[in-house]
Amino acid sequence: MYWQGQAVLYDQLLDARRAASSYLERLASQLNSASVGALRQASEEYQNLVHAMAEVWPIPYQRGGYSHPNGWHLVDRHELVGDVVIPRYESSWSDSDRRKASNIVRQARDVDEKVLVLLSKVVESMT
């Protein structure tokens, strides 16, 4: 049952990158400078990552909810990310499924590196 930790972290990664994309787009809409292009590109990188993560989402964990004996609970929910409906909890997450999620996490690391370069350029242009 070690899949739960990976699944929860996957969910948090998706949520954080979705929030970052939204924030960067909002920031870009408020600026009138050369930085706007880099901010929008960084936002788009995260949007693409979120969509890629949502496409493989049927592998992780939310199809029906889960109550742990220690008291924490993952609730039932469906969520629309782009055009993909994230399904509910699934307790039969296979090794193949975990590998798919691990690959997307590696992709997230690469996207984070690209975004860091873009944001460094934004900071440099503002100083």
C-alpha positions in Angstrom: 0.0 0.0 0.0 3.0 2.4 -0.4 1.3 3.9 -3.5 -0.7 6.3 -1.2 2.3 8.5 -0.5 3.3 8.8 -4.2 -0.3 9.5 -5.2 -0.7 12.3 -2.6 2.5 13.9 -3.7 1.4 13.6 -7.4 -1.8 15.4 -6.5 0.2 18.1 -4.7 2.6 18.5 -7.6 -0.3 18.9 -10.1 -2.1 21.4 -7.9 1.1 23.5 -7.2 2.0 23.7 -10.9 -1.6 24.6 -11.9 -1.5 27.4 -9.3 1.9 28.5 -10.5 0.6 28.7 -14.1 -2.3 30.8 -13.1 -0.2 33.1 -11.0 2.4 33.7 -13.7 -0.4 34.4 -16.2 -2.0 36.9 -13.8 1.4 38.6 -13.2 2.1 38.8 -16.9 -1.3 40.5 -17.5 -0.3 43.2 -14.9 3.1 44.1 -16.4 4.0 46.2 -19.4 7.6 45.2 -20.0 9.8 42.8 -21.9 9.2 40.3 -19.1 5.7 39.5 -20.2 6.8 37.1 -22.9 9.0 35.1 -20.5 6.2 35.0 -17.8 3.6 33.8 -20.4 6.1 31.2 -21.6 6.7 29.9 -18.1 2.9 29.8 -17.5 2.4 27.8 -20.7 5.2 25.4 -19.7 3.3 24.7 -16.5 -0.1 24.5 -18.3 1.4 21.8 -20.6 2.7 19.9 -17.6 -0.6 20.0 -15.8 -2.4 18.7 -18.9 0.2 15.9 -19.3 -0.2 15.0 -15.7 -4.0 15.0 -16.0 -3.8 12.7 -19.1 -2.2 10.0 -17.0 -4.3 10.7 -13.9 -6.5 7.6 -14.2 -3.5 5.7 -12.7 -3.2 7.4 -9.3 -5.8 7.3 -6.6 -9.2 8.9 -6.4 -12.0 6.6 -7.2 -14.3 6.3 -4.2 -12.4 7.7 -1.2 -10.2 6.1 1.4 -10.3 6.2 5.2 -7.1 5.2 6.9 -7.3 3.6 10.4 -5.3 6.5 11.8 -8.1 8.9 10.9 -7.1 10.7 7.7 -9.4 10.5 4.8 -9.2 11.0 1.0 -12.6 12.1 -0.2 -14.5 11.2 -3.3 -14.3 13.7 -6.1 -14.1 14.3 -9.8 -12.3 17.3 -11.1 -12.0 18.7 -14.5 -8.4 19.6 -15.6 -8.4 20.9 -19.1 -10.6 18.4 -21.0 -9.7 15.5 -18.7 -11.9 14.4 -15.8 -9.7 13.1 -13.0 -11.3 10.0 -11.7 -11.8 8.8 -8.1 -9.7 6.6 -5.8 -8.2 3.4 -7.1 -6.6 0.9 -4.8 -5.3 -1.3 -7.6 -2.5 1.0 -8.7 -0.1 -1.2 -10.6 3.7 -1.1 -11.0 3.1 0.0 -14.6 0.9 2.8 -13.3 3.5 4.0 -10.8 6.1 4.0 -13.5 3.9 6.3 -15.7 3.5 8.6 -12.7 7.2 8.6 -12.0 8.0 9.5 -15.6 5.7 12.5 -15.5 7.4 13.6 -12.2 10.7 13.4 -14.1 9.1 15.6 -16.8 8.0 18.0 -14.1 11.6 18.4 -12.9 12.6 19.3 -16.5 9.8 21.8 -16.8 10.8 23.3 -13.4 14.3 23.8 -14.8 13.0 25.6 -17.9 10.8 27.8 -15.8 13.6 28.7 -13.5 15.7 29.9 -16.5 12.8 32.0 -17.7 12.1 33.5 -14.3 15.8 34.3 -13.9 15.6 36.3 -17.1 12.6 38.1 -15.8 14.4 39.0 -12.6 17.5 40.2 -14.5 15.4 42.4 -16.8 13.7 44.1 -13.8 17.0 45.0 -12.0 
